[in-house]
Amino acid sequence: LEVFLKPENGEENKLAHSNFKYMYWNMSQQLAHHTVNGCPVLSGDMMGSGTISGPTPDSYGSMLELAWKGEKPIKLKDGSERKFIEDNDTVIMRGYCEKGDRRIGFGEVSTKLLPVFEPKKK
């Protein structure tokens, strides 16, 4: 899994590169845990594993870990820093599995953090 942050009108910055091998539970175990209490799982449902954090700083899986609770800001290519994701930042994730010359992936997932909506005062 690779995670990037793209500031508005800026370049992508690689924040993390982690690996599913660091997960405590495999997907079969997560599915069993999910369904054992009666929660139905249907064809086409998407399962999320949660944060994938590795043992080294470049493999940490969340901004809380990467910026060490805001104490160690992340320096971006444009010289700016981030302790946390800011308004109009886009987070991009790209994941794949690879073995030998075979590679499969889910492509890219991205989302932009929009500013809080403030209703007009009457």
N, C-alpha and C positions, 0 to 999 in steps of 0.2 A: 504494500500500500504506500503510495506517495501522496503527500499533502502539500498543497501550495496555497499561498495567500497573494491575492492581486489587489493592491490598492486601486481606488478609482483613478482612471487615466494613468495607471502605472504598469510595471512589468510583473510577471509572475515571480514569486520568491518561494523556493522550495523550503518548507519548514521541517518536514519529517519524511523518513523512509523506514517503514517498519515491516514486520513479517508476521503472518498468522501463527507461525510456530511458537510465538510468545504467549498465545492465548492459553488460559488455564483449562477451559472446556472446549472440546471440539464441537462442530456443528451438530453432530448426531446427539451428543449429550445436551446441547442447548435446546434442541427440538424436543427431546424427551422431557426435560425440565419444564418447558413451555406447556406441553400437553398433559402432563401427569395430573395437573389440577383441574382438568376439564376444559381448558381453553382450546377451541377448535382451530385447526390449521387446514386451510383449503389450498387447492392447486392454484398456483400463481401468487400466493402470499410471499412477501419478502421478509427474510429473517435478517436482523442486524445483530452483529456480535458485540457491539459496544466498542469502547476505546481499545486499540491495540497498542500497547506500550512495550517497547523493548528495553534492554539493559543500558543503552548508551543515550546521551542527550539527543543525538540526531534521530533516534528511534522512539522518542517519547511521543505519546499519542494525543495529547491535549495541550491547549495554550497554557493551562494552569501549570502543567509540568514543564513545557518548553521555556516559559518565561519565569519559571520558579516562583509561582504565586505573585507575579508582577515585580519581583525583586531583581530579575536579570532580563531587561528588555531585549527583544530580538531585533537585530539591525537588518533593515531591508536594503535592497540594491540602490534605492534612491537616497540613502542616508537617513531616512526616517526610522523610527523605532516603534515597536508594538509590545505592550505588556499584555494586551487583550485585543480581540478583534474589534475594529471600530466601524462606525456607520459607513456604508458604501464600500466596504471591503468585500471581496469575493473569495470564498473558500472553494478550492478545487481538489477533488480526490480522484486518483486514478489507481485502479487495482488490477492485478493480474496474477496468474499462477504460471510457473515455468518449470519444466523438467526436460533436460536435454535440449533437443531442438523443437520441443512443443511448447506453445504458449497460448493460454486462453485468458481473456480479460472481460471485465464488465464495462470497459470504456471509461467515460468521464462523468462524474457527478459534480455539479457546481451550484452554489447558491450565493446570493448577494444579500448582505445584511443591510436592510433599509432603515432609515431613521424612524424614530417613534412618531406615530401620527399624533399631531396635536390639533384637536378640533378648534374651530374658530370660536372666539368668545362672543357672546351676544351682548 
